[in-house]
């Protein structure tokens, strides 16, 4: 173990001597010593290690839970960037916060660190049921809108089929699960789209039958 530590330290010193600046030094570390990590800079010049694939929200929670809870945006290398942007070694990251801001459930679709996921889920679980249902409806609609659909597209029979296929007691239970972070909206949207596609197929078959001219037998 001592030999490995000595070799690691010697490698660090060699890299530091060869690097022209801090960013280049971090880039060498990424490639040669820690291929599964990225190293980013705060505006104060502090270096923070994050797992590869982490985004600005992961970093916000790594800095402090309150920073993650209230983050509303970020600047990467002094340019405004989406919170879901994956971090790269050498990036300078500034997290923008607002006192009244709360975690966005959509963050669960792109954060990768356990701390970020746990804190977002904790917030969602403390929502009241009515608020969770409303939030779940909006999250599901956000997925369905990509195919010009919405929860309002469903009729009572389709809703009953969806509830039955998922073995739930009600459609509100599905929406609450989504709003509380217990069920990914993208997976729920696939079930809804499948049910809607069945209806489209049935309608097309019915229309074909209506438009087909009767055969004349002589």
RODO-2510 file (C-alpha; in nm, 4 decimals, decimal comma):
residues 218
     n   res          X          Y          Z
     1     x     0,0000     0,0000     0,0000
     2     x     0,2883     0,2361     0,0829
     3     x     0,4507     0,1651    -0,2535
     4     x     0,1245     0,2376    -0,4356
     5     x     0,0804     0,5641    -0,2449
     6     x     0,4381     0,6647    -0,3255
     7     x     0,3880     0,5851    -0,6944
     8     x     0,0616     0,7847    -0,6964
     9     x     0,2289     1,0872    -0,5328
    10     x     0,5215     1,0712    -0,7735
    11     x     0,2789     1,0618    -1,0644
    12     x     0,1000     1,3664    -0,9281
    13     x     0,4248     1,5610    -0,8986
    14     x     0,5312     1,4641    -1,2502
    15     x     0,1978     1,5799    -1,3886
    16     x     0,2140     1,9060    -1,1960
    17     x     0,5607     1,9841    -1,3313
    18     x     0,4556     1,9147    -1,6891
    19     x     0,1238     2,1009    -1,6764
    20     x     0,1261     2,4629    -1,7846
    21     x    -0,1729     2,5711    -1,5734
    22     x    -0,4357     2,4408    -1,3325
    23     x    -0,6855     2,3445    -1,6008
    24     x    -0,4229     2,1463    -1,7900
    25     x    -0,3184     1,9821    -1,4626
    26     x    -0,6783     1,8767    -1,3999
    27     x    -0,7088     1,7428    -1,7535
    28     x    -0,4024     1,5224    -1,6995
    29     x    -0,5473     1,3968    -1,3724
    30     x    -0,8690     1,3039    -1,5494
    31     x    -0,6970     1,1067    -1,8226
    32     x    -0,4091     0,9445    -1,6355
    33     x    -0,5174     0,8944    -1,2746
    34     x    -0,8913     0,9287    -1,2320
    35     x    -1,0706     0,8364    -1,5570
    36     x    -1,4086     0,8023    -1,3818
    37     x    -1,4063     1,1477    -1,2196
    38     x    -1,4197     1,5102    -1,3315
    39     x    -1,2691     1,8070    -1,1515
    40     x    -1,4444     2,1406    -1,1680
    41     x    -1,3663     2,4835    -1,0287
    42     x    -1,5821     2,7135    -0,8182
    43     x    -1,5700     3,0909    -0,8837
    44     x    -1,3319     3,1102    -0,5847
    45     x    -1,0914     2,8673    -0,7482
    46     x    -1,1720     2,5677    -0,5253
    47     x    -1,1475     2,2280    -0,6959
    48     x    -1,4374     1,9862    -0,6486
    49     x    -1,4300     1,6216    -0,7545
    50     x    -1,7499     1,4849    -0,9120
    51     x    -1,8309     1,1498    -1,0741
    52     x    -1,8282     1,1410    -1,4524
    53     x    -2,1751     1,2174    -1,5882
    54     x    -2,2636     1,4512    -1,3004
    55     x    -2,4511     1,7707    -1,3815
    56     x    -2,4787     2,1143    -1,2227
    57     x    -2,7582     1,9996    -0,9873
    58     x    -2,5344     1,7180    -0,8591
    59     x    -2,2654     1,9779    -0,7940
    60     x    -2,5100     2,2114    -0,6164
    61     x    -2,6055     1,9375    -0,3709
    62     x    -2,2406     1,8393    -0,3299
    63     x    -2,1614     2,1964    -0,2229
    64     x    -2,4494     2,2090     0,0284
    65     x    -2,8019     2,0718     0,0566
    66     x    -2,9484     2,4236     0,0685
    67     x    -2,7591     2,5205    -0,2470
    68     x    -2,9125     2,2250    -0,4265
    69     x    -3,2582     2,2912    -0,2861
    70     x    -3,2624     2,6543    -0,4006
    71     x    -3,0663     2,6333    -0,7260
    72     x    -3,2393     2,7809    -1,0304
    73     x    -2,9601     2,7934    -1,2865
    74     x    -2,5887     2,7813    -1,3487
    75     x    -2,3079     2,9453    -1,5403
    76     x    -2,0432     2,7221    -1,6914
    77     x    -1,7277     2,9099    -1,7836
    78     x    -1,9243     3,2328    -1,7278
    79     x    -2,1969     3,1350    -1,9745
    80     x    -2,5540     3,0442    -1,8778
    81     x    -2,6117     2,6723    -1,9292
    82     x    -2,8930     2,4220    -1,8586
    83     x    -2,8788     2,2584    -1,5159
    84     x    -2,8723     1,9160    -1,6832
    85     x    -2,5433     1,9933    -1,8633
    86     x    -2,2826     1,7290    -1,7808
    87     x    -1,9696     1,8702    -1,6199
    88     x    -1,6239     1,8446    -1,7732
    89     x    -1,2867     1,8666    -1,6067
    90     x    -1,1620     2,2243    -1,5946
    91     x    -1,5103     2,3792    -1,6115
    92     x    -1,5681     2,6763    -1,3836
    93     x    -1,9172     2,6380    -1,2395
    94     x    -2,1261     2,9031    -1,0697
    95     x    -2,4550     2,7856    -0,9163
    96     x    -2,7339     3,0449    -0,9199
    97     x    -2,9835     3,0221    -0,6313
    98     x    -3,3076     3,1930    -0,5299
    99     x    -3,4488     3,1959    -0,1720
   100     x    -3,7993     3,0804    -0,2685
   101     x    -3,6924     2,8113    -0,5146
   102     x    -3,7714     2,4426    -0,4567
   103     x    -3,6383     2,1218    -0,6137
   104     x    -3,7741     2,0408    -0,9578
   105     x    -3,8972     1,6788    -0,9860
   106     x    -3,7639     1,6724    -1,3435
   107     x    -3,4146     1,6748    -1,1943
   108     x    -3,4581     1,3071    -1,1083
   109     x    -3,4323     1,2284    -1,4791
   110     x    -3,0722     1,3494    -1,5023
   111     x    -2,9004     1,3688    -1,1611
   112     x    -2,6702     1,0741    -1,0866
   113     x    -2,5355     1,1269    -0,7342
   114     x    -2,6995     0,9607    -0,4373
   115     x    -2,7050     1,2829    -0,2341
   116     x    -2,8937     1,4743    -0,5021
   117     x    -3,1444     1,1956    -0,5650
   118     x    -3,2068     1,1367    -0,1924
   119     x    -3,2683     1,5049    -0,1205
   120     x    -3,5008     1,5525    -0,4174
   121     x    -3,7006     1,2425    -0,3214
   122     x    -3,7179     1,3607     0,0406
   123     x    -3,8696     1,6897    -0,0744
   124     x    -4,1226     1,5139    -0,2968
   125     x    -4,2324     1,2754    -0,0218
   126     x    -4,3204     1,5700     0,2003
   127     x    -4,5633     1,7105    -0,0555
   128     x    -4,9320     1,6837     0,0307
   129     x    -5,1239     1,4250    -0,1728
   130     x    -5,3282     1,6819    -0,3695
   131     x    -5,0132     1,8710    -0,4584
   132     x    -4,8440     1,5437    -0,5548
   133     x    -5,1334     1,4503    -0,7846
   134     x    -5,1265     1,7900    -0,9537
   135     x    -4,7488     1,7702    -0,9907
   136     x    -4,7705     1,4157    -1,1255
   137     x    -5,0279     1,5229    -1,3835
   138     x    -4,8012     1,8041    -1,5048
   139     x    -4,4991     1,5723    -1,5188
   140     x    -4,6925     1,3105    -1,7144
   141     x    -4,8270     1,5744    -1,9539
   142     x    -4,4721     1,6975    -2,0041
   143     x    -4,3795     1,3529    -2,1371
   144     x    -4,6982     1,3090    -2,3417
   145     x    -4,6766     1,6505    -2,5093
   146     x    -4,3838     1,5196    -2,7150
   147     x    -4,6422     1,3182    -2,9105
   148     x    -4,9138     1,5875    -2,8988
   149     x    -5,1027     1,4001    -2,6288
   150     x    -5,2125     1,4842    -2,2745
   151     x    -5,3868     1,3254    -1,9792
   152     x    -5,7072     1,4883    -2,1079
   153     x    -5,6820     1,2651    -2,4162
   154     x    -5,7832     0,9656    -2,2040
   155     x    -6,1423     0,8530    -2,1686
   156     x    -6,2811     0,6638    -1,8691
   157     x    -6,2337     0,3214    -2,0316
   158     x    -5,8703     0,3913    -2,1169
   159     x    -5,8047     0,5177    -1,7654
   160     x    -5,9607     0,2002    -1,6253
   161     x    -5,7393    -0,0135    -1,8518
   162     x    -5,4251     0,1739    -1,7438
   163     x    -5,5106     0,1442    -1,3744
   164     x    -5,5775    -0,2266    -1,4176
   165     x    -5,2584    -0,2956    -1,6119
   166     x    -5,0516    -0,1260    -1,3403
   167     x    -5,2483    -0,2972    -1,0608
   168     x    -5,3392     0,0337    -0,8957
   169     x    -5,6565     0,1403    -0,7161
   170     x    -5,7061     0,4642    -0,9113
   171     x    -5,5529     0,6914    -1,1734
   172     x    -5,4896     0,9462    -0,8956
   173     x    -5,2643     0,6891    -0,7306
   174     x    -5,0557     0,6757    -1,0483
   175     x    -5,0305     1,0562    -1,0620
   176     x    -4,9382     1,0756    -0,6928
   177     x    -4,6652     0,8129    -0,7411
   178     x    -4,5200     1,0205    -1,0236
   179     x    -4,5426     1,3424    -0,8226
   180     x    -4,3747     1,1822    -0,5213
   181     x    -4,0886     1,0468    -0,7295
   182     x    -4,1887     0,6816    -0,6812
   183     x    -4,2609     0,6183    -1,0485
   184     x    -4,0665     0,7679    -1,3442
   185     x    -4,3006     0,9783    -1,5616
   186     x    -4,1373     0,8497    -1,8801
   187     x    -4,2382     0,4907    -1,7954
   188     x    -4,5933     0,5924    -1,7039
   189     x    -4,6136     0,7875    -2,0310
   190     x    -4,5237     0,4727    -2,2272
   191     x    -4,8183     0,2880    -2,0696
   192     x    -5,0523     0,5775    -2,1519
   193     x    -4,9247     0,6045    -2,5104
   194     x    -4,9709     0,2304    -2,5590
   195     x    -5,3336     0,2592    -2,4505
   196     x    -5,3911     0,5585    -2,6778
   197     x    -5,2292     0,3797    -2,9715
   198     x    -5,4702     0,0878    -2,9240
   199     x    -5,7622     0,3296    -2,9542
   200     x    -5,6100     0,4846    -3,2683
   201     x    -5,5710     0,1387    -3,4203
   202     x    -5,9304     0,0437    -3,3371
   203     x    -6,0597     0,3692    -3,4884
   204     x    -5,8605     0,3160    -3,8063
   205     x    -5,9967    -0,0371    -3,8428
   206     x    -6,3510     0,0904    -3,7900
   207     x    -6,3063     0,3650    -4,0488
   208     x    -6,1681     0,1192    -4,3021
   209     x    -6,4772    -0,0930    -4,2570
   210     x    -6,7045     0,2037    -4,3175
   211     x    -6,5175     0,3133    -4,6291
   212     x    -6,5074    -0,0282    -4,7911
   213     x    -6,7676    -0,0640    -5,0652
   214     x    -6,9879    -0,3751    -5,0370
   215     x    -6,9181    -0,6557    -5,2810
   216     x    -7,1818    -0,7032    -5,5488
   217     x    -7,2653    -1,0626    -5,6188
   218     x    -7,4310    -1,1334    -5,9575
***
